[in-house]
Amino acid sequence: MKKTTRSLIVGLMLSGSFSFAQTKETSKDPVIANIIKEETENSQLEKIASELMDGIGPRLVGSPQMQQAHDWAIAKYKEMGIPARNEKWGEWRGWERGVSHIDMVSPRVKSLEGMQLAWSPSTKGQAVIAETIIIPDLADSLAFKKWLPNVKGKFVMISMNQPTGRPDYNWEEFGTKESVEKMKVDRNTQTEAWTKRINKTGYTARTLPVALEKAGAVGIVMCYWSKGFGANKIFGANTKIVPTIDISVEDYGLLYRLTESGIKPKISVRADSKELGVVPTFNTIAEIKGTEKPNEYVMLSAHFDSWDGGTGATDNGTGTIVMMEAMRLLKKFYPNPKRTILVGHWGSEEQGLNGSRAFVEDHPEIVSNLQALFNQDNGTGRVVNITGQGYLHAYDYLGRWLSKVPAEYKKGLETRFPGAPGGGGSDFASFVAAGAPGFSLSSLNWSYGTYTWHTNRDTYDKIVFDDVRNNAILAAILAYQASEDPARTSTEKSVLPLNEKGEAGAWPAKRSPTRKGGLD
């Protein structure tokens, strides 16, 4: 009863924005002063971002670029004088993207904006030319089976034709109230109808492409529009024999309207890619050894892999370079920490936190002696939110550490204590599930969900370096303070609120990683 009462009081009193006091001693701390001066005057963020995003590019698990990135990180840490290693945690389907070229060749010639999905089968070095056909609206799965032979020799369009290619904010800025409301009603009606159309085939979004290729389709054409100008989400293909391509909302709409009107457009698709068999997968771990308590650990954390529609700049290139830069700053100005400082660059976060879950499973000696872990993942913006992840006393130690951060570098930062434990979303959750103090440094939106999260527009030019510099300073100071703190952090859990059934809330369960993936 006492634990419950305190949890509720702390949660109510300390949720929302909190202003941390700053003392004169804090402003005179030479480590903090040097970290800020170095990052302000000699930041390496732009350089390492260009090397990673422009030079290596996207980092799809199982791709040669992912391995190249791991090796690059080892070399960068060596330049900083920081020992680093690649730890194998599993295996994945190896695949390398090649050129995607898509053209409409009839009734007129037009190059189309699009690409094959990750792990898509190739067209075996040549272009495939065929008509397009749309999944029809049929009565039920039996009618669909009778229709299915019609796809032989054709590209099958499986996505709804969007009624507008303008994002909602553009409509709301310029449209009348009546036209905006009408557009939304029409779109909702059309979306519901399309969902029913696909359901009546008897297949799901995952199984339908496989049924179509088995029936003789030469390729699958889709459009996963992200509701922003030029932005499509690029995930993985479900086909095993024929290519799956994603086309921009504008070009998909063109093909859809022509096909629907009976004109029978033809497209030419060349999708080059290579199957590389089963390849090893890694986490990259770098370490600054502790001097007084080397068997206690502070961790910086960011997933290293990405989807490959863009170059993985804000998901999670920015988190990656923040932690690399924080390690550089710490090595330069805090080379002999009290506790060992580690950084984890995780593999296969995008497929289910696999790299960090493997680390938690493989290194109980670190997890059980973890002082704190700080993870950054959700885009390029300034860190503006930290929660206690359900740990009853997180306010005590996070509050102490944040009080040492100069006000300029926690501007707009809100905290919530004790908060609720994260069950997923990013790699901090792998540690929280194991009862370790892992925390998410959550950032400003910058239209992340629409324009860069898993899209073809997640590229270097979307990085806001002033915000990223702020985050590198914040992460370095937090790691420094966590290392210096005389006290071990408490992992006593708060009593979670009742769920919808009136039952006591449960702490997230620890889950094992998928150690051999992409092969189903």
URQUI-V380465 format. One record per run of one state. SS is the DSSP state (H for helix, E for strand, L for the rest). FROM is the first residue (numbers start at 1). TO is the last residue. If there is no record, write none. Layout:
<<SS FROM TO> <SS FROM TO>>
//
This chain:
<<L 1 1> <H 2 14> <L 15 16> <E 17 17> <L 18 23> <H 24 27> <L 28 29> <H 30 42> <L 43 44> <H 45 56> <L 57 63> <H 64 80> <L 81 82> <E 83 106> <L 107 109> <E 110 112> <L 113 113> <E 114 116> <L 117 117> <E 118 118> <L 119 127> <E 128 134> <L 135 140> <H 141 151> <L 152 154> <E 155 157> <L 158 167> <H 168 174> <L 175 176> <H 177 199> <L 200 204> <H 205 214> <L 215 218> <E 219 222> <L 223 224> <E 225 228> <L 229 230> <E 231 233> <L 234 235> <E 236 236> <L 237 242> <E 243 247> <L 248 248> <H 249 260> <L 261 265> <E 266 288> <L 289 292> <E 293 303> <L 304 312> <H 313 333> <L 334 338> <E 339 346> <L 347 353> <H 354 362> <L 363 363> <H 364 367> <L 368 369> <E 370 375> <L 376 382> <E 383 387> <L 388 390> <E 391 391> <L 392 393> <H 394 403> <L 404 406> <H 407 410> <L 411 413> <E 414 416> <L 417 427> <H 428 433> <L 434 437> <E 438 440> <L 441 441> <E 442 443> <L 444 447> <H 448 452> <L 453 454> <E 455 455> <L 456 459> <H 460 462> <L 463 464> <H 465 484> <L 485 492> <E 493 493> <L 494 497> <E 498 498> <L 499 503> <E 504 504> <L 505 515> <E 516 517> <L 518 520>>
//
